[in-house]
Every structure is written in C-alpha cells, then in structure tokens.
C-alpha cells in the first residue's frame, strides 16, 4: 500500500524596518505577523504585541511590559474570537486605548462552533488561520481596514493582498495536485462528519464509519439515505474519536459515545482499523473577487449582503448561488440565478427604484437569512427568504414578526441546520409592516413543560425563558 504524506505550511518570514512616519502595527499571533507583513511590506512596521513564540496563547497572562509596548502602537490586528482575549486586558490598561485602531481579522469569516458545544453557547472555534481559504479572507479584511487608516498606501496594500492571496491559492492547488496520481489504493476511512462520504463511496473507497459529535446530522436526510444507508455505512450520532493509533502510519481509531455534556462515556468504545481519518471543516463561499471589489460580506454566510433584487452594496453588482451562501440543492442555485439575472435586466432598463430599507434580523433559532434587507417597492408578489436554523426543532412554527405583531406563521414538523428553509412573505403582509425591521424566528408549538422535560437548550422565545 502506498503512503502519501501532505504537509501544508503557512510560514512566511519577513524583516521590518522602523521609521517614525510609518504606522506601527501590533499583531497578537504568529500567523497574523505573516499576513500583515505580506500586506504592508516596508510601508509600515509590524511588531508582535507579546512574545507568543515564548508563551502559550491559550494560557498567557499579561505582563507589565506588554502595556508599555502597546502604548507605542497605532494599529492592533487581532484574532478576536477567542484565541487572543488576553490582548484586550492589555489594551484597556493603556492610556492610548481610544487612539489605537483595532482590526478584527475574522470580521468576514464564516465561523464554526467548537466541537462539543451547544449553538446557544456561541463558543466559536478561533483557529481560522489554519484554513487557506479563511486565511485569504482575513488577508483581504486586514488590507481593506489598513487602507481606511492609511489612505495614502491603500492601493499598495490591496495590491499586495491580491498577490499574497494568489500565492496562497497556488499553495492550495499544488496540494490538490499531489493526490492526482494515487493509483489503486485500498483506503479504509473513519470521519468525524458525513460530508466526505459521498465522494469516498463514489470512488469505491471503503468508509468504515461516520462519527458525529452532535445528536443530529448536519447533512440532508436524502444524502444520509443514499450515501450512507445504501452503502451500509454506520452513522454514529453523539459519538467522537477518543484515540488514534499507529507508528509509521495511521492504523486504528477508537470512538466512544458522549453524554449530554459531550464527554466520552466509559464502556462505549468501538475500535476500527483504518488508514485515514477525515475531519470536516464545512463549506465557505469563495468571494475573493467580491472583497477586492468592495462588496460587503455577511460574516454569518461568508457571502455578499444583498437586498430584495440580489443586489450588493455596490450598485449594479448582483450576487447569487454558492457565492452568496452554500446551498443544498442546485434547484435553489438556478432559481437565484434567474432572479439575479432578471434584476440585472431591470437595473439596465432603470426599472429598479430606491426606497427605505427594512432589515431582516435573526430571531431565536435562526442562523442567517438571505436577503438581509429589502425595499418593498421593488417586490412584485412576495418576498422569498432563504434561511438556516441553528438546531433541530420539531413540531414548531417558523414565523416572522414586525415588533410584537406576527405577520407570517408556518407550521413545521421538523427543521434542521443541514436543510435550507425557504418562506414566501406575501407583499400584502409586507405592506402592513410598521417598523424598520422584521424578525424571522422559531415559534412555539410544543408545550413549554414538554420542552423542559425533553431538556431542550436554553434560550428565549418571545419573552419566555426555556
């Protein structure tokens, strides 16, 4: 059996020079030094805010010298989602905290919850810099923000960001090419998510098991049936990998069931002989061109923010399909493409009119909506809204509120994060809206007592604590 080892490293080393006229930019983590240095080159000074090459960022305790070093900064680039929380203690202790510009590099990155946490806890995985695609997204965000601060060098920063992104994409392509000549290999695979099994089964690779930490699958029901059940591939919900064994290569993995706190339960272990373990990281829309053009991105979808006619914040630029948000079905992609194409035609003919926007705000249980804002004057018969929920809900209503007034309520026997939801709000309902925003949310059908007895997650629906 052939063995292939692929290591992708994102280490880029630069040397900076100091000048009083240059911006002094502090970074919290080593990857951000690489990102920023490749953007600014010799136009700014990039310095580590703390010496994390000597300390562990997960347990770092601020030192007195850190405050002194922070006083000299003009800009601070942070991870901002859990990996460098210590930096904010240092920043708040400085006399220049209101003058130092903070750039949140993950502002436009679609974030994932940490494995083992409930969605209501909103504990996010901060290791976005490991992903090449997410790294590119962060590079563009940093370059754009630096350009707003240092206008004179704005074009220089954007140009360098594009060149750096090109190098990162090339690195990704080279990694993919390395698997083209695999030949006949007898692979046995265990994964921590079902997302890979469609491809693996199609190419005749034996999948020993699919392991999902959560008590539900994030995939479509029909894909589970066609890609797992039809191939007799077991799906273990509420399970995780607890041990990996092997000397020169992977040989075995051990999985175990987890309790309500996502902790392994002793005595439930299962062992599999495998050659490969795949970990799922999900899908993210590719929006390098959009960001370079200045299109506003929704951090929840990592796609463009659009209005009722699929138009972005830049007049005449429309977005649809998987560049907007990840779809389940190609039918939805085609429908959005027709809608955007028709809107572009109307735009050319001057048939799209301006007006007051109504914002769509996520209510309880809703992860995101598309579109994110609408003008009623451009809607013909009704507003089509796509959305994903944050958890599995049964016997509930999917409703839309205008303040305390429910303008639409649809009974749903079952909704899940892995399946896109679509609702149509009639224009007659939209014309009755009095506020500046509407709120799609999960409503209550099941009695509150039953919800408590079943141990549903904490939250709040229409003022009712659960």
Phi, psi and omega in degrees: 000133179281148179239132180237127179243128182235120180237121177250121183243138181247057178254117178233122187252134178226161177241130182251154175243159186251139174209139182297331182281345184275152171297143173251113188249123177264144177233152184263329185233153184304317179302325182287336172297314179298314181301307186292318182298322179289339178276310187270336184050243183262009182275349180208161178262126181250124183227144173292131179292325175221159182274077181283354171287346179253346185227163177269121183296334182290335184234016186292136176247125183306144179249163180299322180295333180297321179294318179297317180294323181295329182301335185269358185275150170259325183224147177231122178259123185235156170291310168076006181230028172126343184272342182221042181299334180299332185294332182286332173294319179294314181300315182292342180271354181272158178282345183252023185301331180276349182258339180281122179280127181256127177254119178269103189295334183266016184304325184247017180263133175288118188263152179248146174288150176296136179303131178097002179247151178280150183298329181292339179281337178054043174270113188261148176283119186272358188275047183291336183290348179285330179280130179295318180297314179293327177297317179298318179300319180290323178300315180294321178297314180298316181297317180297314181294321178295324178295329177287330179277315181247079187299325182301326182254015183305307182296325178296316180295316180296318179300314180294324178297318179296318180295318180295318178298323178297319178294320179293320178295322177297321178299319180293318180297317179299323178295320180293324181295334184293345181260003184290329185251046182291327183073201181275103181237132178272092181267138169236125193233141167239139181234159175265012178195152183278000186296335183268344192291334178298312180291316183296316180294322181299326182263015174075020177272131183285120177261118184284323182191155171245126186243124182237123182295321183283162180281008177217160179266143177276359182267168178291147180300319182292328177290324176298318180293314187279328187256342178247301184298318182294339179254009181056038177267121182289140175248115181257102175280155182054042177229161175208164176278128181247348181204142177234130184235149178154155180254286179272343178206168177293134181237320183215152169229149177242130177246162179208155177285151179244155179273190183295343177262012180063031177256138180302140180262117179303141178092356180253012186293145171228140182246137179231137171275118183219162176256339186218141173238121180255134178247128183277139176238003176082184182245143179227129177302145178270115186226034178301314181295318180301313181295318180295333180277343181100013179290133178290136183248139176274119182298338181283325182254341188063020176243177183293151170274124184233164178255198186294341179250019178067022179269140180277188178291343177264119184303130178090357176252121183245153181227146178199169176072209185286350172284344181266309173198155184287127183259157174275317189239142177294336178300318179294321179298314180297319180297318178295323180296317178297319180295315180293320179297317178296319180295320178297321177297317179295324180298316180298324182275000180073028184262002176258126184250153179278165180180181180285137180272146168247124182276144172260116181253137180290127174263195182303130173082358183258127181278315178197165174227151172224122005284172180260345179205151185218153170243119187298330185296342179260006181262129182277284184259327182184169181255122177268125183239125173263146180201161171234144178268165184268345185207177173275129177230140180235148177050061184224181173243146172256113188231163180233128182248146166245096190067237177265357182268121178277115183266344179207137179216123182238128179285129181232123178286335184197132171224151183212153181301329183282356183236122180296138174253143179226130177232154177242119178260113181301147180298328179299327177286320181296325182291347179269355182294131181256334183269189181259002179208154173236153189234102169290139182201166172275124178262180184256129168242316180289137178305146182302321180299320180294323178298318180294319183295326181278355176072035179295159184295161178291153179170193179213126178238116178051039177086000180261121180282134177228000000 
